[in-house]
Amino acid sequence: MQRKWMMLGAVLTMLSVAIGAFGAHMLKEKIGADAIAVYETGVQYHMIHAIGLLIIGLTAGQLGPSTKLKWAARLLFIGIIIFSGSLYVLSISGIKILGAITPIGGVAFIVGWLLLALDVWQRGKDRS
């Protein structure tokens, strides 16, 4: 489990850098300032939560795999796809309805981080 999530986290972190560079160099002249701000928000959350996958992989290496960690990782991944993905498409296409699904990704992020915290707290106190 840890290897899979760390590898996915590394690839998604790399993609966030590439997507951010694409926005900075290719989109700045093509879309408005508001759309760039939306795009950059997607990149920022993409990067943070990709690093979260790395953290989950490291945590699984320290504490061992668990159902909570597995779901935390899945939810961060789903959140990147839905939250950041919808912001990327919204900023480039201008399709406003995509903004309605963005909060679903945000909820996935929140629940994923909560599961990570609960897992570390519950299993960490057993090791103390």
Secondary structure as UniProt FT lines:
FT   HELIX           2..22
FT   HELIX           23..27
FT   TURN            28..30
FT   HELIX           33..63
FT   HELIX           67..79
FT   HELIX           80..84
FT   HELIX           85..93
FT   HELIX           96..100
FT   HELIX           102..127
//
